[in-house]
Each structure stands twice: as C-alpha cells, then as structure tokens.
Amino acid sequence: MSNKNEFYSKLKIQLEDTTKFPADYLYKFIVPSTENQVAEVEAIFNNTGAVINTKKSKTGKYVSVSIILKIKSSDEVIAYYKKAENIKGIISL
C-alpha cells in the first residue's frame, strides 16, 4: 500500500512541476476484453465531457482506452487514477 501512496505523491509533484492547471490530461489504460472493463472505465469518466477512444489489440485480448479530459488540479488527476485502479486487470500507462 505504501508503494501506491509513494507513487501518487511523486506523480503529484511531477504534475505540479510540469502542468499548468486547468489542462487537458491524457489518461491511457489497457484492459482485458474478456468482461466489461471498458464499460467500467467509461463509467468513471461518464458525464465529464471526456473524449474517449478505444482500440482493440491485434489478438483481441486487450483494449486500449485513451481519455482526454479537462482537469482542474493534480489531485483530480490522481482521484481518477485511484477510481480506475479498482477495475479488474487494468493497466495504467
């Protein structure tokens, strides 16, 4: 658990050093296509004005999900990552 907290602390510092908020932020996730993980990712960003693009892998086992969203702060960026980490099999890029 402390590794995740450490990761998010470092991410917050990097975001605040490199990004002027509000800003468009690109989230990229890879999810298995076996269940409804793509729908779960889309549900997190539903009604936020996000632009969501999906692309299946060559084998069809995975789906790449790219989301562009206007974000107000580094804390908001991290909040969306924390919501997404509960999805089974998700990989955040």
VENPE-V266270 format. One record per residue. N is the residue number from 1. RES is the residue in three letters. PSI is psi in whole degrees, -180 to 180 (999 if undefined). OMEGA is omega in whole degrees, -180 to 180 (none if undefined). BURIAL is b if it has 24 or more other ideal C-beta (glycine too) atoms within 12 Angstrom, else e. Layout:
[[N;RES;PSI;OMEGA;BURIAL] [N;RES;PSI;OMEGA;BURIAL]]
This chain:
[[1;MET;-38;-179;e] [2;SER;-29;177;e] [3;ASN;-42;179;e] [4;LYS;-43;179;e] [5;ASN;-40;178;e] [6;GLU;-43;179;e] [7;PHE;-47;-178;e] [8;TYR;-33;176;b] [9;SER;-45;178;e] [10;LYS;-41;179;e] [11;LEU;-43;180;b] [12;LYS;-45;179;b] [13;ILE;-45;180;e] [14;GLN;-44;-179;e] [15;LEU;-43;-178;b] [16;GLU;-27;178;e] [17;ASP;-30;-171;e] [18;THR;-11;-173;e] [19;THR;135;175;e] [20;LYS;112;-178;e] [21;PHE;150;-2;e] [22;PRO;149;-177;e] [23;ALA;156;172;e] [24;ASP;129;-179;e] [25;TYR;136;-180;b] [26;LEU;118;172;e] [27;TYR;138;175;b] [28;LYS;129;179;e] [29;PHE;151;170;b] [30;ILE;128;-180;b] [31;VAL;150;174;b] [32;PRO;148;-180;b] [33;SER;11;-176;e] [34;THR;-37;-178;e] [35;GLU;-147;-177;e] [36;ASN;36;-177;e] [37;GLN;-35;179;b] [38;VAL;-43;179;b] [39;ALA;-36;178;e] [40;GLU;-42;178;b] [41;VAL;-46;-180;b] [42;GLU;-36;-179;b] [43;ALA;-35;179;e] [44;ILE;-38;-175;b] [45;PHE;8;-179;b] [46;ASN;140;178;e] [47;ASN;29;178;e] [48;THR;-4;-176;e] [49;GLY;13;-178;e] [50;ALA;148;173;b] [51;VAL;118;-175;e] [52;ILE;128;176;b] [53;ASN;140;177;e] [54;THR;151;178;e] [55;LYS;126;178;e] [56;LYS;149;175;e] [57;SER;166;-179;e] [58;LYS;-39;-178;e] [59;THR;-16;-180;e] [60;GLY;4;-179;e] [61;LYS;-25;-176;e] [62;TYR;159;176;e] [63;VAL;131;174;b] [64;SER;130;-180;b] [65;VAL;120;178;b] [66;SER;132;-177;b] [67;ILE;128;174;b] [68;ILE;127;-175;e] [69;LEU;139;175;b] [70;LYS;119;-175;e] [71;ILE;142;-177;b] [72;LYS;-24;-176;e] [73;SER;167;177;e] [74;SER;-33;178;b] [75;ASP;-36;179;e] [76;GLU;-39;177;b] [77;VAL;-49;-177;b] [78;ILE;-37;180;b] [79;ALA;-41;178;e] [80;TYR;-39;177;b] [81;TYR;-41;-180;b] [82;LYS;-37;176;e] [83;LYS;-42;-176;e] [84;ALA;-30;-175;b] [85;GLU;-13;177;b] [86;ASN;-8;-179;e] [87;ILE;131;-176;b] [88;LYS;126;174;e] [89;GLY;5;-176;e] [90;ILE;144;174;b] [91;ILE;123;177;e] [92;SER;134;178;b] [93;LEU;999;none;e]]
